[in-house]
């Protein structure tokens, strides 16, 4: 995987309160208090990220921009969204990461993000 998009995702994730990187399943995962809020993936041979989305948002993103978003295996059934990073809108990626963090982090931390 190219280092550029992954490094950019890493900076976004690790800027959040108490966020840490833990390698799991041979891939970087980003956690807050041991709970994953984002992870690095590969989709069709290109770098991607998976993030948790609020109910209904996954479907909206998949319908609006199937070239940028996909339903990831394993967690897709739980509302997580796959984001293709190669041609990402990085402001949008940052917003999705913050939203995912807000869904996973304790309220006190999420409020400070």
C-alpha positions in Angstrom: 0.0 0.0 0.0 1.3 3.5 -0.8 2.4 5.3 2.4 0.9 8.7 1.3 -2.8 8.0 1.9 -2.2 5.8 4.9 0.1 8.4 6.5 -2.5 11.1 5.9 -5.2 8.9 7.5 -2.9 8.2 10.4 -2.4 11.9 11.1 -6.2 12.5 11.1 -6.9 9.6 13.4 -4.0 10.2 15.9 -5.0 13.9 16.3 -8.1 12.8 18.2 -8.1 12.7 22.0 -6.6 9.5 23.4 -6.4 7.9 19.9 -3.8 5.3 19.5 -2.6 3.0 16.7 -2.5 -0.7 17.2 -1.6 -3.2 14.5 -4.2 -6.0 14.3 -4.7 -8.5 11.5 -1.5 -7.2 10.0 -3.0 -3.8 9.5 -3.1 -0.5 11.4 -6.2 0.0 13.5 -7.0 3.3 15.3 -8.6 3.0 18.7 -9.9 5.0 21.6 -9.8 3.2 24.9 -9.2 -0.1 23.1 -12.2 0.3 20.8 -11.6 0.6 17.0 -13.0 3.7 15.3 -11.0 3.4 12.0 -8.8 0.9 10.3 -6.7 0.7 7.2 -7.8 -1.7 4.5 -7.2 -2.5 0.9 -9.9 -2.5 -1.7 -9.2 -3.7 -5.2 -5.5 -3.4 -4.6 -5.7 0.2 -3.4 -5.6 1.8 0.1 -8.9 2.2 1.9 -10.2 2.9 5.3 -13.2 1.5 7.2 -15.1 3.8 9.6 -18.3 3.4 11.6 -21.3 5.5 10.4 -24.6 6.4 12.1 -27.6 4.4 11.1 -28.7 5.0 7.5 -25.5 6.9 6.5 -23.9 3.9 4.9 -26.7 3.5 2.4 -26.7 7.2 1.6 -22.9 7.3 0.9 -23.1 4.1 -1.2 -25.9 5.5 -3.3 -24.4 9.0 -3.7 -20.8 8.0 -4.5 -20.2 4.3 -5.2 -16.9 5.2 -6.8 -15.6 6.5 -3.4 -17.5 4.3 -0.9 -18.2 0.6 -0.5 -19.7 -1.8 2.0 -16.8 -3.5 3.7 -16.8 -7.2 4.5 -17.4 -8.3 8.1 -18.3 -4.8 9.5 -20.5 -3.6 6.6 -23.5 -5.3 8.0 -23.1 -3.2 11.1 -23.1 0.1 9.2 -19.4 0.6 8.7 -18.3 2.2 5.4 -15.3 1.6 3.3 -13.6 4.7 1.9 -11.3 4.4 -1.1 -8.3 6.7 -0.2 -6.6 7.0 -3.6 -8.9 9.8 -4.8 -10.3 10.8 -1.5 -11.7 14.2 -0.5 -9.6 14.5 2.6 -11.9 17.0 4.3 -14.7 14.4 3.9 -12.4 11.6 5.2 -11.6 13.7 8.3 -15.3 14.3 8.9 -16.1 10.6 8.6 -13.2 9.7 10.9 -14.4 12.3 13.5 -18.0 11.0 13.2 -16.8 7.4 13.7 -14.7 8.4 16.7 -17.7 10.2 18.1 -19.8 7.0 17.8 -17.1 4.9 19.6 -15.4 7.2 22.1 -16.9 7.9 25.6 -19.1 11.0 25.5 -16.6 13.1 27.5 -13.9 12.4 24.9 -16.2 12.7 21.9 -17.3 16.1 23.1 -13.7 17.4 23.1 -12.9 16.1 19.6 
